[in-house]
Amino acid sequence: MNYALPIVRDFEVWLKGEVRNVFDDDSLISHNTTVTGDAAGPLDAVGLPLGFIEGPRFGQGESEDDFVVPREYRFSVGFRF
């Protein structure tokens, strides 16, 4: 939302309001991806495991940076001339 208020010929004051993440979505955008090779499972021709075992926190967020930024309100005021 923007609003400009002309004061004099080439001089105006402007206001700007912004809302980010309006619906306050808290989705997970990054997560723990720790896996280890399954040595008890089948192996390829080189001897590397074909299966993997997920770590105990696999797929879970580990910090607040792993989630969408919460709802924010931003306001700005300025002058144009």
N, C-alpha and C positions, 0 to 999 in steps of 0.2 A: 504494500500500500504506500503510495507516494502522495504528497501534497505540497504545493508550492504557493507561497503568498508573496505577490509582488509588492515591494515597498516603494521604490522609486523606479524610474524608467528602466534601467538595466541592473537593478539590484533586487534580489528576492531571497527570502528565507524558505528553506525546504525542510520537510519532515518525512521520514521514512520509517515504516514499521514492517517487521518481518516475523513470521512464525515458521519455525522449521520443525519437521516431524509433527505435523498437526494432530495426527491420530495417536500419538505417543506409542508407536510401534516399538517393541523391545526384542525384535528378532535377533537370533544368533547369526553373525556374519563371518566368524572365524572360530575355529575350535581346535582342540588337541587332536593330533594325528599320529600319535605314537603307536607303532606296530613293531613286532619282532617276528623273525622268521620261525616257522614251525618245523623244527628239526625232526620231529616224529612223523611228519607227513611225507608226501612224495617229493623227490628231488629231480631237478632237471639234469641234462647231460653233463654239466660242469659240477654238479653237486650242490647247487644252491636250492634252498627250499622253494616250493611252488605255493605253499600256503602261508598265511600269516595269522598271528594272534594279536588281537587288539589290546592295547594297554588298558588299565583300570579306569582311566579318565577319558578314553577315546570318545570323541564327539561332543564333549562338554566344553563350555567356555571357561577360560582360566583367569581372565581379567576383565575389567569393564570395557577395554578396547575391543573385546570380542563381540560386543553388542552394538546395535544401532544407537547413535547419539540420542539422548532423551529430548523431549520437547524443549525448544528454546524460543525465547522472545527477544528480539533485537530491535532497538530503536536508534535512529540517527537523526541528527539535526545539522544543518549546514547553511552556508551563505553562497549565493552565486552573484557574480557581477561581471 
